[in-house]
């Protein structure tokens, strides 16, 4: 029994904190799965959603994915088991939590909820009307005519046609001290989005979560990981 515990602890030490975060949603893994060909790990839901959106390739490196994997990806049990042994700091309150319990911790961590958003079903939380913005995945042309960059409406003032970076700049310049519960229009536009997710502080949320475009992140992640 002691040897088994030591082996599990040693396995957990083989992983760094970054190894427990999904490259798609950038949250701690929920039911991690691994691609057979390139060995990249994702949340099961993120992987299946990305496959539906982008076809037959790995969401991270565009490597091939088998037909079986597209429906029944293989669980990364080594990662799952290591998450039960390894602990890391909450990205907001810095409390040390086992990675397998990190998502549960987020539900009660006020600092996390203030910065990253909370479920809209929380009672007594009044959400601004028309707070979801006007972005959709069919918005292929931005206000500067570039193809492939969706545009968004600011949920705080309803001004529209912002690219991600322009929305970030606009909110920092115009709404820095405006704290109103809204739904982030960028989050809603992502294929794995929770459309009921609400953030109490949009500007803080944008600065923490949307400082880069997802597509650019995937390319740079793969380049530096190679």
C-alpha positions, 0 to 999 in steps of 0.5 A, spaced: 500 500 500 505 504 501 509 503 495 502 504 491 501 511 494 509 513 493 508 511 486 502 515 485 505 521 488 511 520 484 506 520 478 503 527 480 510 530 480 511 528 473 506 534 471 506 541 472 501 546 474 500 548 466 499 540 464 492 540 468 489 546 464 485 545 458 488 549 452 481 550 449 477 553 455 483 554 459 480 551 465 482 545 469 480 539 466 474 536 466 474 529 464 480 529 460 481 525 454 488 524 450 488 524 442 492 517 440 496 521 434 499 527 437 498 525 445 494 532 446 489 532 452 483 536 453 476 536 457 472 531 453 466 536 452 471 541 449 474 536 444 468 533 442 465 541 441 472 543 437 471 536 433 464 538 431 466 545 429 473 544 425 472 537 423 477 531 423 483 534 426 486 535 433 484 542 436 491 544 438 496 542 432 491 540 426 494 532 427 489 527 425 484 524 429 481 517 428 473 516 426 473 512 433 476 518 437 471 523 434 465 520 438 469 516 443 475 519 445 480 515 450 480 518 457 487 520 460 487 516 466 494 518 468 492 525 468 485 524 472 489 520 477 495 525 478 489 531 479 487 527 485 494 527 488 497 534 485 495 541 488 495 548 485 493 555 487 487 558 485 488 563 480 484 568 484 485 567 491 491 563 491 488 557 496 492 551 495 486 546 492 487 539 489 486 539 481 480 534 481 477 539 486 479 546 483 472 547 479 468 545 485 472 551 489 471 556 483 463 555 485 465 558 492 471 562 491 468 570 491 474 572 487 474 567 482 467 569 481 468 576 481 473 576 475 471 570 471 463 570 472 458 566 475 452 562 473 446 566 471 441 562 476 444 565 482 438 568 485 438 576 486 443 577 481 440 582 476 443 582 469 443 587 464 438 587 459 441 585 452 447 583 455 449 578 451 452 582 445 451 581 438 456 576 436 455 570 432 459 565 429 457 567 422 460 574 423 466 573 419 467 580 417 469 585 422 468 593 422 475 594 418 474 589 413 478 583 415 475 576 414 475 571 420 475 576 426 468 576 429 465 583 431 462 584 438 457 589 441 459 592 448 454 590 453 455 596 457 453 601 452 450 597 446 456 600 442 457 595 436 462 592 431 468 592 436 473 586 434 476 583 440 482 588 441 477 594 440 472 591 445 478 590 450 480 597 449 473 600 449 471 597 456 478 599 459 477 607 456 470 607 457 467 602 463 473 601 467 469 603 474 463 600 471 461 594 475 454 591 472 453 583 471 453 582 464 454 576 459 461 576 456 459 577 448 466 574 446 465 568 451 458 567 448 461 566 441 466 560 442 463 554 440 464 551 447 460 557 451 456 556 457 451 561 454 448 562 462 455 564 464 455 571 467 461 576 470 460 581 475 466 585 472 466 585 465 473 589 464 476 585 469 474 579 466 476 581 459 483 583 461 484 576 464 481 572 459 481 575 452 487 579 451 488 574 445 484 571 440 483 564 441 486 562 434 492 566 435 493 562 441 492 555 438 498 557 433 503 560 438 502 554 443 503 549 438 509 553 435 513 554 442 511 547 444 514 544 438 
